[in-house]
Amino acid sequence: MKLVTERPFADPEVAARQLVQLASSIEPVQDSRVHIEKINYPFLYTLKGSGAEFGAGIRCAVEKGWLELHESGTYVRLLSHGEDLLRQ
């Protein structure tokens, strides 16, 4: 009997890759910015990720240079390394 369900986004890099994919699918606003809630909602409610997995994924994507998080936390910007990731 298995009491714990598997979490597909428990690995921060997997979560980061998914967030980059979500950010690339959304039409950016001014200065190539994507509102954080536009990637937050599908990650949490459609893909059933958790808030902790979302946070870890954002941190990982920023550390790897895939996304840039605005200092206010309301926007992300897809960086060239993130675009390269999508081409692989």
C-alpha positions as CSV (number, residue, x, y, z in Angstrom):
1,M,0.0,0.0,0.0
2,K,1.4,3.4,-1.0
3,L,0.4,6.2,1.3
4,V,2.2,9.1,-0.6
5,T,1.5,10.1,-4.1
6,E,4.4,10.9,-6.4
7,R,5.1,14.6,-7.0
8,P,6.2,15.3,-10.5
9,F,7.7,18.7,-9.6
10,A,9.5,17.6,-6.5
11,D,12.8,18.1,-8.4
12,P,13.3,21.9,-8.6
13,E,14.9,21.6,-12.1
14,V,11.8,19.8,-13.5
15,A,9.6,22.5,-12.0
16,A,11.9,25.2,-13.4
17,R,11.7,23.7,-16.9
18,Q,7.9,23.6,-16.7
19,L,7.8,27.2,-15.6
20,V,10.0,28.2,-18.5
21,Q,7.7,26.3,-20.8
22,L,4.7,28.1,-19.3
23,A,6.3,31.5,-19.6
24,S,7.2,31.0,-23.2
25,S,3.6,30.1,-24.1
26,I,2.2,33.4,-22.7
27,E,2.1,36.6,-24.7
28,P,4.4,39.0,-22.9
29,V,3.5,42.5,-22.0
30,Q,5.8,45.6,-21.9
31,D,9.5,44.8,-22.0
32,S,8.9,41.1,-22.6
33,R,7.5,40.6,-19.1
34,V,5.1,37.9,-18.1
35,H,2.9,38.4,-15.1
36,I,3.8,35.9,-12.4
37,E,0.1,34.9,-11.9
38,K,-0.1,33.8,-15.6
39,I,2.4,31.0,-14.8
40,N,1.4,30.6,-11.2
41,Y,-2.2,29.6,-11.8
42,P,-1.6,26.9,-14.4
43,F,1.3,25.4,-12.4
44,L,-0.7,25.2,-9.2
45,Y,-4.2,24.4,-10.5
46,T,-3.8,22.7,-13.9
47,L,-0.6,20.9,-13.3
48,K,-1.3,20.4,-9.5
49,G,2.1,21.6,-8.4
50,S,2.5,22.9,-4.8
51,G,3.4,26.4,-3.7
52,A,6.8,25.1,-2.4
53,E,7.5,23.5,-5.7
54,F,6.6,26.7,-7.6
55,G,9.0,28.7,-5.3
56,A,11.8,26.2,-5.7
57,G,11.2,26.1,-9.5
58,I,11.4,29.9,-9.8
59,R,14.6,30.0,-7.7
60,C,16.2,27.3,-9.8
61,A,15.2,29.0,-13.1
62,V,16.6,32.3,-11.9
63,E,19.9,30.6,-10.7
64,K,20.3,28.9,-14.0
65,G,19.7,32.1,-16.0
66,W,16.5,30.8,-17.6
67,L,14.2,33.4,-16.1
68,E,14.6,36.9,-14.6
69,L,12.4,37.6,-11.6
70,H,11.5,41.3,-11.2
71,E,12.4,42.6,-7.7
72,S,8.8,43.2,-6.9
73,G,8.0,39.5,-7.7
74,T,5.2,40.4,-10.1
75,Y,6.9,39.7,-13.4
76,V,9.3,37.2,-14.9
77,R,11.2,37.6,-18.1
78,L,12.4,34.7,-20.3
79,L,16.1,35.0,-20.8
80,S,18.1,33.7,-23.8
81,H,19.3,30.6,-21.9
82,G,15.6,29.8,-21.2
83,E,14.8,30.2,-24.9
84,D,17.8,27.9,-25.7
85,L,16.3,25.3,-23.3
86,L,13.1,25.2,-25.3
87,R,14.9,24.5,-28.5
88,Q,16.5,21.3,-27.1
